[in-house]
Amino acid sequence: MSHVIASSAALSEIPAAPVLRFVDWLVPLDRLAARSTNLIVHSLGHFERNGQRYDIPRYVFVGPQRGDVPIPVGIFAGIYGNEPEGVRALVRFVQLLEAQPELVAGYCLYLYPVCNPTGLAVGSALTSTGKDLNQELVRNSVEPEACLLQAELASQKLEGIIRLHTDPEGNAFHGLVRGETLTKQFLEPALAAATQLVRAEERARFEGFRARDVTYDHYEGSSLHSPAQAIRPFEVILQAPGRSPVYLREWAFVLALRTLLQEYRQFIAHARNL
């Protein structure tokens, strides 16, 4: 398969569940993990709220190894509960990787599709206690979701962190990364890859996407890494435009993730040989 979208038929098993059944979206991943030699599923832990039990799952996808130490990268989705396209995009991405594991050769991917389960359960950006999990993750929070994810960050020592978000009023796919070098080396190609969706439609404009309607920047904002890490990981935010169709947002994430990881692998290989 030469194009990611060509594999969409193979990914049709994702249940078209309402927000209240968000756990059903992960069923394809659990099925894959049961038979895959590349994918492992584990829970970071659980907590109870209002008589309900909530888990934060972690899926680990190990790509074919190339002799070097695998590059550990974490991808986080569902931080805001009203951004389900990031969750479903990770499901699509893993299904693609299961079919073509060579796309992430040399990587060990840590995938967190449901960071805010109480928010996803009701389609709310905030947790059920009214907290902004994105902010709680970068402070000394007592919220159980934040505590579980912070402990995970401290234990895994990730080399890179990617967050999937949606801009509700956005018209263009947007990306943020710290530093001009990383922007040019792998973020810009990743964002350009996302616009293939528009060109595939053979239209100058399609539901808010334009062929070259891509923006990027570097930032000095919140950091998701653990203070215990001696080396700061690279951090990327990929932000889909909320005014585009949901299926385009999901596939834009898939295209951007695939390209970003491929470009970073080349970037780091070159750096190691300097």
Sequence and secondary structure as in RCSB ss.txt:
>XXXX:A:sequence
MSHVIASSAALSEIPAAPVLRFVDWLVPLDRLAARSTNLIVHSLGHFERNGQRYDIPRYVFVGPQRGDVPIPVGI
FAGIYGNEPEGVRALVRFVQLLEAQPELVAGYCLYLYPVCNPTGLAVGSALTSTGKDLNQELVRNSVEPEACLLQ
AELASQKLEGIIRLHTDPEGNAFHGLVRGETLTKQFLEPALAAATQLVRAEERARFEGFRARDVTYDHYEGSSLH
SPAQAIRPFEVILQAPGRSPVYLREWAFVLALRTLLQEYRQFIAHARNL
>XXXX:A:secstr
  SGGGGGGGGTTS    GGGGGGGGHHHHHHHHH SSEEEEEEEEEEETTEEEEEEEEEEE    SS  EEEEE
E  SSTT HHHHHHHHHHHHHHHH GGGGTTEEEEEES S HHHHHHT SS TTS  HHHHTTTT   HHHHHHH
HHHHHH  SEEEEEEEETT SSEEEEESSHHHIIIIIHHHHHHHTHHHHHTTSSEETTEETT EEEE       S
 TT SS  EEEEEEEETTS HHHHHHHHHHHHHHHHHHHHHHHHHHHH 
